[in-house]
């Protein structure tokens, strides 16, 4: 997705360990597919305040769909089981928002 840097929020309860793992794993996988992303680690309690700054929210656990931003939730990013399917969902969501300013 040419010359576009996507802003992705990697979300977990504390905003450290799990979200850091998601950010690293997802960042590597997107880079392999030539998709540029700026992935930030965000605490779930802070998400409502910053959600509008992101193109996509990615979480290891289910989140309420209360944000005006697409959400992909899947433990596969952590476990690796079903990761490719989750990655395809994430890429599809990024394609849907690629023209968003």
FILO-282487 format. One record per residue (C-alpha): residue number from 0; x, y, z. Coordinates in Angstrom, 3 decimals. Layout:
<atoms>
NUM  X  Y  Z $
...
</atoms>
This chain:
<atoms>
0  0.000  0.000  0.000 $
1  2.069  2.704  -1.531 $
2  3.600  5.561  0.430 $
3  1.181  5.199  3.319 $
4  2.265  4.743  6.903 $
5  -0.583  3.252  8.888 $
6  -1.006  4.188  12.537 $
7  -1.908  1.116  14.570 $
8  -2.685  0.919  18.284 $
9  -1.492  -2.307  19.905 $
10  -3.687  -2.696  22.972 $
11  -3.494  -4.676  26.200 $
12  -4.427  -4.143  29.822 $
13  -1.198  -2.525  31.023 $
14  0.115  -1.319  27.678 $
15  3.471  -3.059  28.052 $
16  4.252  -6.762  27.684 $
17  1.406  -8.119  25.569 $
18  1.016  -5.004  23.464 $
19  4.785  -4.905  22.955 $
20  4.766  -8.483  21.677 $
21  1.817  -7.740  19.382 $
22  3.554  -4.614  18.067 $
23  6.810  -6.448  17.352 $
24  5.227  -9.497  15.734 $
25  2.739  -7.502  13.688 $
26  5.345  -4.936  12.650 $
27  7.639  -7.671  11.327 $
28  4.802  -9.410  9.471 $
29  3.604  -6.182  7.832 $
30  7.152  -5.189  6.871 $
31  7.574  -8.558  5.117 $
32  4.558  -7.574  3.007 $
33  5.928  -4.080  2.299 $
34  3.302  -2.375  4.447 $
35  4.608  0.528  6.534 $
36  3.102  0.880  9.978 $
37  3.744  2.999  13.030 $
38  2.567  0.755  15.873 $
39  2.086  2.251  19.349 $
40  1.494  0.354  22.574 $
41  -1.643  1.602  24.329 $
42  -3.294  0.733  27.641 $
43  -6.892  -0.317  27.217 $
44  -7.977  2.329  29.761 $
45  -6.378  5.068  27.629 $
46  -7.771  3.850  24.327 $
47  -10.952  5.962  24.318 $
48  -8.817  9.104  24.629 $
49  -6.517  8.309  21.705 $
50  -8.434  5.932  19.405 $
51  -9.204  8.626  16.833 $
52  -5.455  9.048  16.209 $
53  -5.197  5.538  14.732 $
54  -6.188  3.782  11.524 $
55  -6.607  0.432  13.263 $
56  -6.741  -1.031  16.772 $
57  -5.239  -4.486  17.321 $
58  -5.754  -6.377  20.577 $
59  -5.135  -9.877  21.894 $
60  -8.566  -9.852  23.542 $
61  -12.027  -8.756  22.462 $
62  -12.804  -5.057  22.784 $
63  -16.119  -3.265  22.630 $
64  -16.787  -1.871  19.189 $
65  -17.279  1.663  20.510 $
66  -14.500  3.396  18.616 $
67  -14.745  5.046  15.211 $
68  -11.744  2.947  14.236 $
69  -11.722  -0.668  13.008 $
70  -10.740  -3.219  15.657 $
71  -9.113  -6.607  15.102 $
72  -8.942  -8.771  18.199 $
73  -7.238  -12.134  18.178 $
74  -5.100  -14.161  20.527 $
75  -3.420  -15.699  17.473 $
76  -0.968  -12.817  17.405 $
77  0.309  -14.075  20.760 $
78  -0.086  -17.830  20.272 $
79  0.810  -18.000  16.591 $
80  -2.113  -20.363  15.976 $
81  -4.168  -18.861  13.162 $
82  -1.785  -15.912  12.834 $
83  -1.880  -15.872  9.015 $
84  -5.686  -15.578  9.013 $
85  -5.528  -12.738  11.528 $
86  -2.852  -10.999  9.492 $
87  -5.074  -11.199  6.399 $
88  -7.932  -9.625  8.412 $
89  -5.601  -6.824  9.510 $
90  -4.391  -6.188  5.955 $
91  -7.990  -6.123  4.708 $
92  -8.901  -3.527  7.355 $
93  -5.867  -1.428  6.384 $
94  -6.932  -1.554  2.736 $
95  -10.385  -0.311  3.798 $
96  -8.920  2.730  5.592 $
97  -5.986  3.474  3.258 $
98  -7.579  6.613  1.842 $
99  -8.583  7.955  5.259 $
100  -6.826  11.153  6.216 $
</atoms>
